Amino acid sequence: MSESGKHSLSDYARRVWVTVGIVVITLILLLLLWFSANVLLMVFAALLVTLFFSIPTNYLHRHSPLSRSLALLVVMLVFLALLVGFLLNFAYGMGQEFERLLNILPDSWSSLEELIQQYPLGEKAIDRFEQFANQFSLPSGAINSWSSQLTTIFSSTLGAMLNVLAVVLIGLFVLLEPDSYKKGVLVLFAPSKRDEAHDFLDLVYHKLTWWLLGRLISMSVIGLLFGLGLWVLGVPMAVSLGILAGLLSFIPYLGPVLAAIPSLLVAFTQGSTTMLYVGILYLAIQFLESNVVTPLVQRKAVSIPPALLLIVQLLLGFYTGILGLLLSEPLIVLSMLIVQRFYVKEWLEDKDPDEASEEIIEEQG
């Protein structure tokens, strides 16, 4: 075999091995990503906690003689006071309303049963429901089964609380010295790429800040309108239920549905008519939030197609649980920035890195 043929063969073998190596490394990275998905989501949640507390901390630091550490301490104390006050008020009020609901439900069920029995299919429907309910009668050994289930629930709750504590602590540690962590990330890039990486990190910070402010404004509007509406309707715990509705609306589409359940249950203690009015109020506020509030506050952030958001929520909720569901929207924001910055602007349109970042900011904010 000639020297040129041997050289061509060795060059081909080298390319094959390089391709195999790239494929193997890619598969290993995907496996690591799969098995460490929850840890990565917790890290991302911690960075959002950093972003959340940095907004009031930076504002207080710039407009007062307080140092950054003292400003953060003041923000944390105010936040903890508000959180403890809400939890105590909500737990006490919800306990009272739940006890009242248990007293009302038997009479309400009797009235509903009498109403349904007036129709031809009513008696059959009630019989089917009673047969279904009898399936859940206590079998022998049910207490032991319930005891094991309660143990599982307790351990899961304790694990979730520890995860939340870890996320908050990581976020606060990053917030105390954000420049150090930012420099540590930039060191991982080649010197020629550090300015580009720095600009992209600033772009992500800019967009996620506006996204978070938009969500906070939207949550505040929902909580204020819902609490005010419940107060006008004479529903107990109007303030607490309004705050709860605002907090749960952090989860787009699914959160407001969860917020409506306790409000409807409390409204039911005041009568079925009040419950109907609360349902109408809930639908009106959601229509206003989806068609007026959200489009306005998202002008400075990334506009997310609703179908894409729901698909990502379902996927992350199925594979990673509640944490993926909570973080689906900011993850989409981050992913869209990466695609627009490195694929669309720089790869497809062959833009200069600085020009690409400036165009993204101009187009979406």
C-alpha positions as CSV (number, residue, x, y, z in Angstrom):
1,M,0.0,0.0,0.0
2,S,1.3,3.4,-0.9
3,E,2.2,6.1,1.6
4,S,-0.7,8.3,0.5
5,G,-3.1,5.4,1.0
6,K,-1.8,4.7,4.5
7,H,-2.0,8.3,5.4
8,S,-5.6,8.5,4.1
9,L,-6.5,5.4,6.1
10,S,-5.0,6.7,9.3
11,D,-6.7,10.0,8.9
12,Y,-10.1,8.2,8.4
13,A,-9.5,6.1,11.5
14,R,-8.6,9.2,13.5
15,R,-11.9,10.9,12.4
16,V,-13.9,7.8,13.3
17,W,-12.3,7.7,16.8
18,V,-12.9,11.4,17.3
19,T,-16.6,10.9,16.3
20,V,-16.9,7.9,18.6
21,G,-15.3,9.9,21.4
22,I,-17.7,12.8,20.9
23,V,-20.7,10.5,20.9
24,V,-19.6,8.7,24.1
25,I,-18.9,12.0,25.9
26,T,-22.3,13.3,24.8
27,L,-24.0,10.2,26.1
28,I,-22.1,10.4,29.4
29,L,-23.1,14.1,29.8
30,L,-26.7,13.3,29.0
31,L,-26.7,10.5,31.6
32,L,-25.2,12.8,34.2
33,L,-27.8,15.4,33.4
34,W,-30.6,12.9,33.7
35,F,-29.5,11.5,37.1
36,S,-28.5,14.9,38.5
37,A,-31.6,16.8,37.1
38,N,-33.1,17.4,40.6
39,V,-29.8,18.7,41.9
40,L,-29.4,21.1,38.9
41,L,-32.9,22.3,39.3
42,M,-32.2,23.0,43.0
43,V,-29.1,25.0,42.0
44,F,-31.2,27.0,39.4
45,A,-33.9,27.6,42.1
46,A,-31.2,28.9,44.4
47,L,-30.0,31.3,41.7
48,L,-33.6,32.5,41.4
49,V,-33.7,33.0,45.2
50,T,-30.6,35.1,44.8
51,L,-32.3,37.2,42.1
52,F,-35.4,37.6,44.2
53,F,-33.6,39.0,47.2
54,S,-31.1,41.0,45.2
55,I,-33.8,43.3,43.9
56,P,-34.9,44.8,47.2
57,T,-31.4,44.4,48.7
58,N,-29.7,46.4,45.9
59,Y,-32.5,49.1,46.1
60,L,-32.1,49.5,49.8
61,H,-28.3,49.5,49.6
62,R,-28.3,52.2,46.9
63,H,-30.9,54.5,48.7
64,S,-29.7,54.1,52.3
65,P,-26.5,54.3,54.3
66,L,-26.7,50.6,55.0
67,S,-24.1,48.2,53.8
68,R,-25.1,45.4,51.4
69,S,-25.0,42.8,54.2
70,L,-27.1,44.9,56.5
71,A,-29.5,45.7,53.7
72,L,-29.9,41.9,53.1
73,L,-30.5,41.3,56.8
74,V,-33.3,44.0,56.9
75,V,-34.9,42.4,53.8
76,M,-34.7,38.9,55.3
77,L,-36.2,40.0,58.6
78,V,-39.1,41.8,56.9
79,F,-39.7,38.8,54.6
80,L,-39.7,36.3,57.5
81,A,-42.0,38.5,59.6
82,L,-44.5,38.7,56.7
83,L,-44.2,34.9,56.0
84,V,-44.7,33.9,59.7
85,G,-47.7,36.3,60.0
86,F,-49.3,34.9,56.9
87,L,-48.8,31.3,57.9
88,L,-50.1,31.7,61.4
89,N,-53.2,33.7,60.2
90,F,-53.9,31.3,57.4
91,A,-53.5,28.1,59.5
92,Y,-55.7,29.4,62.3
93,G,-58.4,30.7,60.0
94,M,-58.4,27.7,57.7
95,G,-58.7,25.4,60.7
96,Q,-61.8,27.2,61.9
97,E,-63.4,27.3,58.4
98,F,-62.6,23.6,57.9
99,E,-64.4,22.7,61.1
100,R,-67.3,24.8,60.0
101,L,-67.3,23.1,56.6
102,L,-67.5,19.7,58.3
103,N,-70.6,20.8,60.2
104,I,-72.2,22.1,57.0
105,L,-71.4,19.3,54.6
106,P,-73.9,16.7,56.0
107,D,-76.9,19.1,55.6
108,S,-75.7,20.3,52.2
109,W,-75.3,16.7,51.0
110,S,-78.8,15.8,52.2
111,S,-80.2,18.8,50.3
112,L,-78.3,17.9,47.2
113,E,-79.4,14.3,47.5
114,E,-83.0,15.3,47.7
115,L,-82.6,17.5,44.7
116,I,-80.9,14.8,42.6
117,Q,-83.6,12.2,43.4
118,Q,-86.2,14.3,41.7
119,Y,-84.8,13.3,38.4
120,P,-85.1,9.9,36.7
121,L,-81.3,9.1,36.7
122,G,-80.8,10.7,40.1
123,E,-81.4,7.6,42.2
124,K,-79.1,5.5,40.0
125,A,-76.4,8.1,40.3
126,I,-76.7,8.2,44.1
127,D,-76.6,4.4,44.3
128,R,-73.5,4.2,42.2
129,F,-71.8,6.9,44.3
130,E,-72.7,5.0,47.5
131,Q,-71.2,1.8,46.0
132,F,-68.1,3.6,45.1
133,A,-67.8,5.1,48.6
134,N,-68.3,1.7,50.3
135,Q,-65.2,0.5,48.5
136,F,-63.2,2.8,50.8
137,S,-64.6,1.3,54.0
138,L,-61.9,0.4,56.6
139,P,-60.6,-3.2,56.1
140,S,-58.8,-5.1,58.7
141,G,-55.2,-3.8,59.1
142,A,-56.1,-0.4,57.7
143,I,-54.7,1.4,60.8
144,N,-51.3,-0.2,60.2
145,S,-51.5,0.7,56.5
146,W,-52.4,4.3,57.3
147,S,-49.6,4.4,59.9
148,S,-47.0,3.5,57.2
149,Q,-48.5,6.0,54.8
150,L,-48.3,8.7,57.4
151,T,-44.7,7.8,58.1
152,T,-44.0,8.1,54.3
153,I,-45.7,11.5,54.1
154,F,-43.8,12.7,57.2
155,S,-40.4,11.7,55.7
156,S,-41.3,13.2,52.3
157,T,-42.4,16.5,54.0
158,L,-39.2,16.6,56.0
159,G,-37.1,15.9,52.9
160,A,-38.9,18.7,51.0
161,M,-38.3,21.2,53.9
162,L,-34.6,20.3,54.0
163,N,-34.4,20.8,50.2
164,V,-36.1,24.2,50.6
165,L,-33.7,25.2,53.3
166,A,-30.7,24.1,51.2
167,V,-32.0,26.2,48.2
168,V,-32.5,29.3,50.4
169,L,-29.0,29.0,52.0
170,I,-27.3,28.5,48.7
171,G,-29.1,31.5,47.3
172,L,-28.2,33.7,50.2
173,F,-24.5,32.6,50.1
174,V,-24.4,33.6,46.4
175,L,-26.1,36.9,47.2
176,L,-23.5,37.8,49.8
177,E,-20.6,37.6,47.2
178,P,-22.1,37.5,43.7
179,D,-19.0,38.9,42.0
180,S,-16.8,36.1,43.3
181,Y,-19.1,33.4,41.9
182,K,-19.4,35.3,38.6
183,K,-15.6,35.5,38.3
184,G,-15.4,31.8,39.0
185,V,-17.8,31.0,36.1
186,L,-15.9,33.3,33.7
187,V,-12.6,31.6,34.6
188,L,-13.9,28.4,33.0
189,F,-14.0,30.0,29.6
190,A,-11.0,30.7,27.3
191,P,-9.6,34.2,27.7
192,S,-10.8,35.1,24.2
193,K,-14.3,34.1,25.1
194,R,-14.6,35.7,28.6
195,D,-16.0,39.0,27.4
196,E,-18.6,37.2,25.3
197,A,-19.6,35.0,28.3
198,H,-19.7,38.1,30.5
199,D,-22.1,39.8,28.1
200,F,-24.3,36.8,28.0
201,L,-24.5,36.5,31.8
202,D,-25.5,40.2,31.9
203,L,-28.2,39.4,29.3
204,V,-29.5,36.5,31.3
205,Y,-29.5,38.6,34.5
206,H,-31.4,41.4,32.7
207,K,-34.0,39.2,31.2
208,L,-34.6,37.0,34.3
209,T,-34.9,40.2,36.4
210,W,-37.6,41.5,34.2
211,W,-39.3,38.1,34.1
212,L,-39.3,37.9,37.9
213,L,-40.5,41.5,38.3
214,G,-43.3,40.7,35.8
215,R,-44.3,37.6,37.7
216,L,-44.3,39.6,41.0
217,I,-46.5,42.3,39.5
218,S,-48.9,39.7,38.1
219,M,-49.0,37.9,41.4
220,S,-49.6,41.1,43.3
221,V,-52.5,42.1,40.9
222,I,-54.1,38.7,41.2
223,G,-53.8,38.6,45.0
224,L,-55.1,42.2,45.4
225,L,-58.1,41.8,43.1
226,F,-59.0,38.3,44.5
227,G,-58.6,39.4,48.1
228,L,-60.7,42.6,47.5
229,G,-63.3,40.6,45.6
230,L,-63.6,38.0,48.4
231,W,-63.9,40.9,51.0
232,V,-66.7,42.5,49.0
233,L,-68.5,39.1,48.9
234,G,-68.2,38.7,52.6
235,V,-66.0,35.6,52.4
236,P,-64.0,34.9,55.6
237,M,-60.1,35.0,55.4
238,A,-60.3,37.3,52.4
239,V,-56.8,38.7,52.9
240,S,-55.1,35.3,53.5
241,L,-56.9,33.7,50.6
242,G,-56.0,36.6,48.3
243,I,-52.3,36.3,49.3
244,L,-52.5,32.5,48.7
245,A,-54.0,33.1,45.3
246,G,-51.2,35.5,44.4
247,L,-48.5,33.1,45.6
248,L,-49.8,30.1,43.7
249,S,-50.2,32.2,40.5
250,F,-46.4,31.9,40.3
251,I,-47.2,28.6,38.5
252,P,-48.8,29.7,35.2
253,Y,-52.1,28.2,34.3
254,L,-52.0,25.4,37.0
255,G,-51.3,27.6,40.1
256,P,-54.6,29.6,39.8
257,V,-56.6,26.4,39.7
258,L,-55.0,25.2,42.9
259,A,-55.7,28.6,44.5
260,A,-59.4,28.4,43.7
261,I,-59.9,25.2,45.7
262,P,-59.5,26.6,49.2
263,S,-61.4,29.8,48.3
264,L,-64.4,27.8,47.0
265,L,-64.4,25.6,50.1
266,V,-64.4,28.6,52.4
267,A,-67.1,30.3,50.3
268,F,-69.2,27.1,50.5
269,T,-69.4,27.7,54.3
270,Q,-71.3,30.9,53.5
271,G,-73.7,29.2,51.1
272,S,-73.8,27.8,47.6
273,T,-74.7,31.3,46.1
274,T,-71.5,32.8,47.6
275,M,-69.5,29.8,46.2
276,L,-71.0,30.6,42.7
277,Y,-70.0,34.2,43.0
278,V,-66.5,33.3,44.0
279,G,-66.2,31.0,41.0
280,I,-67.4,33.9,38.7
281,L,-64.9,36.2,40.4
282,Y,-62.1,33.7,39.9
283,L,-62.9,33.4,36.1
284,A,-63.1,37.1,35.6
285,I,-59.7,37.8,37.4
286,Q,-58.0,35.0,35.4
287,F,-59.4,36.5,32.1
288,L,-58.1,39.9,33.1
289,E,-54.7,38.5,34.1
290,S,-54.2,36.4,30.9
291,N,-55.3,39.1,28.4
292,V,-54.3,42.4,30.1
293,V,-51.8,42.1,33.0
294,T,-49.5,39.3,31.6
295,P,-49.0,40.9,28.1
296,L,-48.2,44.2,29.7
297,V,-45.6,43.0,32.2
298,Q,-43.9,40.6,29.7
299,R,-42.9,43.4,27.3
300,K,-39.6,43.7,29.1
301,A,-39.1,40.0,29.4
302,V,-39.4,37.0,27.0
303,S,-42.8,36.3,25.6
304,I,-43.5,32.6,26.0
305,P,-46.0,30.8,23.8
306,P,-48.7,29.2,26.0
307,A,-48.6,25.8,24.2
308,L,-44.8,25.6,24.7
309,L,-45.2,26.5,28.4
310,L,-47.8,23.9,29.0
311,I,-45.8,21.2,27.3
312,V,-42.7,22.0,29.3
313,Q,-44.8,22.1,32.5
314,L,-46.1,18.6,31.8
315,L,-42.7,17.2,30.9
316,L,-40.9,18.6,33.8
317,G,-43.7,17.9,36.2
318,F,-43.8,14.3,35.1
319,Y,-40.0,13.7,35.2
320,T,-38.9,15.9,38.1
321,G,-42.0,16.6,40.2
322,I,-43.2,19.9,41.7
323,L,-39.7,21.5,41.4
324,G,-39.7,21.2,37.7
325,L,-43.3,22.5,37.5
326,L,-42.3,25.6,39.5
327,L,-39.2,26.3,37.4
328,S,-40.6,25.6,34.0
329,E,-41.2,29.2,33.0
330,P,-37.7,30.6,34.0
331,L,-36.1,27.6,32.4
332,I,-37.9,28.4,29.1
333,V,-36.7,32.0,29.4
334,L,-33.1,30.8,29.8
335,S,-33.4,28.3,27.0
336,M,-34.9,30.8,24.6
337,L,-32.1,33.2,25.3
338,I,-29.5,30.6,24.6
339,V,-31.1,29.6,21.4
340,Q,-31.6,33.2,20.2
341,R,-28.1,34.3,21.2
342,F,-25.9,31.4,20.1
343,Y,-27.9,29.6,17.4
344,V,-30.2,32.1,15.7
345,K,-28.1,35.3,15.9
346,E,-24.6,34.0,15.9
347,W,-24.8,30.8,13.9
348,L,-27.7,31.2,11.4
349,E,-27.4,35.0,10.9
350,D,-23.6,35.1,11.5
351,K,-23.8,38.1,13.8
352,D,-21.1,39.5,16.0
353,P,-21.5,38.4,19.6
354,D,-21.9,41.9,20.9
355,E,-24.3,42.8,18.1
356,A,-26.3,39.6,18.8
357,S,-26.8,40.5,22.5
358,E,-27.8,44.1,21.7
359,E,-30.4,42.9,19.1
360,I,-32.0,40.5,21.6
361,I,-32.3,43.3,24.2
362,E,-33.7,45.7,21.5
363,E,-36.2,43.1,20.2
364,Q,-37.6,42.0,23.6
365,G,-37.1,45.0,25.8
